[in-house]
Amino acid sequence: MSTTAVYFVASPLQYLAARQIARTHEAHSRQVLVWYKRGVGPVVDAAEWDASAYMPWPRWEPLPGAFGAHRRLLANLQEVAALVGRCDELHLHSAVYDTEAVNYFLRGLPRLCGARTMRARILPDGVLSVRRYPLGPTKRALQQLRHLRRLAAPELAYWSFAGDRIGSDAPFCDRIYVLPGLPHEYPADKVVTLAPLVAPAAAAHAGAPRALVVGQPLQGAGLADAAQRDRIGAAMQHWLQEQHIDAVDYKGHPKDPARELLQPGWRVLELDEPLESYMQHEPYSAVLGVRSSALLFARQIYGPEVRVLAFGWERLHFKSNAEQAAMTRAFDDLGVTLLPA
């Protein structure tokens, strides 16, 4: 019986997880990679996959003309089905399943590929995976509205579900991959813990101290206003000056074209590999950021002599006290130091 594993990824971290799953848990399957955020493209090695392609997000990249998002959904379904080909069993992997960009594949792809069986698995999404995100009344109502697409295109059959918005409670989900060392709130009978995605780095060579700053959108993501963002950036700069670290590399986030935290004199990194892989072969004396998952990986990669610091959480807008508590526990458990701004 032929099995094809399909991975819908939106970040370099998800790509690393998908690559490990493909090599281990899905080693006997045909491997198809689909990325739907352009920032993932530079880290993709097409030679590692049986088929791979970029999939435009329907809402942000609709086809020209009337009903462009609807027609993009149909085009995406057909194009991914062509990558997959005919198969008996489908294993779909995504970090979230309530979004229409991925959900319609749950029912539409098996029909187009002739698959008799479909199983959906959840990819880890770093620090966002440490807690559940229950579907509220608005999200549930939106799910029902998405059923209307089926009136115009039978292929677009949305699969409604309740509970956690990523789909961890849904009947179609049989497996949830989690990262080692991170807490989670998922059903224990579905959880599979991955091996470490990154290996510890070799000991740093003696020389002038260097620091890495991991950027992320703060004002752009609604996590802080401009004044609070600037105070966090200034706190990082002040700490670096106190430590007499002049050589600073800055790695921006794919969703942060403005490079909100970048300070004068810092060198911008342009990488063709995931940041987590880059850190394995680039030594630093300190790694600074705010609440990026990359800080958790930095703590696992570098030895205790390397400071890994998260700044300014008291100035951030968390969705809830529960979210802040869960993230604080994850960072504390892995040994990332939280500093005020």
Secondary structure as UniProt FT lines:
FT   STRAND          3..9
FT   HELIX           12..23
FT   TURN            24..28
FT   STRAND          30..35
FT   HELIX           38..43
FT   HELIX           46..48
FT   STRAND          51..54
FT   TURN            58..60
FT   TURN            66..67
FT   HELIX           68..84
FT   STRAND          89..94
FT   HELIX           100..103
FT   HELIX           105..113
FT   STRAND          117..122
FT   HELIX           126..130
FT   HELIX           137..146
FT   TURN            147..148
FT   HELIX           149..152
FT   TURN            154..155
FT   TURN            165..166
FT   TURN            168..169
FT   TURN            171..172
FT   STRAND          173..178
FT   TURN            180..181
FT   HELIX           188..190
FT   STRAND          191..193
FT   STRAND          210..214
FT   TURN            219..222
FT   HELIX           226..242
FT   TURN            243..244
FT   STRAND          247..251
FT   TURN            254..255
FT   TURN            257..258
FT   TURN            260..261
FT   TURN            264..265
FT   STRAND          267..268
FT   HELIX           275..281
FT   STRAND          286..289
FT   HELIX           293..301
FT   TURN            304..305
FT   STRAND          307..311
FT   HELIX           313..315
FT   HELIX           321..334
FT   STRAND          337..339
//
